[in-house]
Amino acid sequence: REGSTLLDSGAISDQLPPNTLLPTSKATKDEPDQMFVVGFGDGPDTSNPLNWSSRYKWAVIIILASVNTIGQVSAPINLATVLCLPAVPQMLLDFHTTDPLFTTILASIWEAGEAVGPLFTAPLSEIFGRSRVYNTTNVIFVVFSVACALSPNAGALIGFRFLSGMGDASIALNASIAGDLFAQEKRGLPIAVLSFPPLLGPFSAITGGVFEVAFFLVFRETYTPRILRDKARTLRKESKDERFKSPFDFDVSLSKADIMKRGLMRPIQMFLKPIVLYSHSRFQ
């Protein structure tokens, strides 16, 4: 495997029983030759997202879908992209400019931020978990949306729009969260539901802000490696025994910097693959 953070989050519970005692390959004075490997318990372990109640899992999906109305949209048009366009004539007057390019950049710069954002949110979610990254990007979105409203000039507005677009984590994380919560054969419907609310139109934008707050209050971590690392850390703290480790603690082949580098380089590497270049040239 390339890295432990790439494992299917639904598979780890079947690999090791909880607190399995295993020998380690390298024993040191500070790290004994045996470790307790912390996994999910047998039966309905409520720390495993796959075992959470259907009511809670669907509540998360509905909240995510509602938040999604402000960010990513099922069509290639984004509500946050086009919402400001009716006010462009007044903006041109306020900023004392008549450049028609301003309108185009104002709309497209959001999409540029939305394209750059996942390069960071995806690998960061493998390091810190979905919850921390999603809540942080939601705050970024709100802060820079307010900054857009207070922009003193056209350049500042364009810059804040780009940063606000980077606050849309739904592209990178929504399907991942659905995968964390549902078994592989049951993921189709939740992922379909995530793309439905934008079809409700302007009403969904009004409710989207309410659900932003609901998401912050309700959502808890779904990423299995993060959950098991936190579980092992808690056991070490409570028992004063450093032998408790999650299965993902043994693989140190990738540092946090390596994970970030891989996340940033992967789109470029994929684009340069022969099959991608062929498909692009074929359908142009």
Salt bridges, closest charged atoms under 4 A:
GLU2 OE1 - ARG262 NH1 3.49
ASP8 OD1 - ARG187 NH2 3.45
ASP45 OD2 - LYS231 NZ 3.48
GLU126 OE1 - ARG262 NH2 2.95
ASP180 OD2 - ARG130 NE 2.84
ASP230 OD1 - ARG226 NH2 3.16
ASP230 OD1 - ARG233 NH1 2.63
ASP241 OD2 - ARG243 NH2 3.13
GLU242 OE1 - ARG236 NE 3.78
ASP249 OD1 - ARG229 NE 3.80
ASP251 OD2 - ARG1 NH1 3.81
